Amino acid sequence: MPVINSIISMFSTKRLAQIDFFKENPIQVQRDTLVELLRRAADTEYGLKYDFDSILTAEQYRERLPIIHYEELAPYSERLMNGEQNLLWPEPITWFAKSSGTTAAKSKFIPVSKESLESCHFRGGKDVISIFKFDYKRVIITVLADTIRCKNSETSGAKIKCFTYRRILYDNCICSGSIHKIIE
């Protein structure tokens, strides 16, 4: 278990620093992300149509691109489902997310690239693990403090609290051996 903790810590420490940067600089991160996405999609059919290469700010983006509904993008999705590529995004589109809600009595199909799976969905899962790992350290400190109090207390409420915290540690299986021994 210590090896797994070390690997998770190594990756989560770097990612937590990035997340902290995002929290401290949200406007800069949003602007940088917009420009990066526009550059990546500049040579797609949609990017050429709206001249993504020349858009440098969010204001220019808002001025140039119309507000549209899914129905205006549906023809692109249909073409992508038929195998055409480089329409909305330069990466191959091989998956489509099907919406659960319907507004026109028909499900919507949202194009999904491998890159979007990795950068959004998979990264989201990794972020949850990183944040949990970080918060978990605070849980351990709370558990240790409450366990010491529980051992010195005769109230049943305190004993139940200790048991509940122990279950959190055991169920999540991320505790180290030394913490496990301290709690026992």
RAVENUR-V591415 format. One record per run of one state. SS is the DSSP state (H for helix, E for strand, L for the rest). FROM is the first residue (numbers start at 1). LEN is the number of residues. If there is no record, write none. Layout:
ss:from:len
SS:FROM:LEN
SS:FROM:LEN
This chain:
ss:from:len
L:1:1
H:2:23
L:25:1
H:26:16
L:42:3
H:45:5
L:50:2
H:52:3
L:55:3
H:58:7
L:65:5
H:70:12
L:82:11
E:93:6
L:99:10
E:109:5
H:114:38
L:152:4
H:156:17
L:173:4
H:177:7
L:184:1
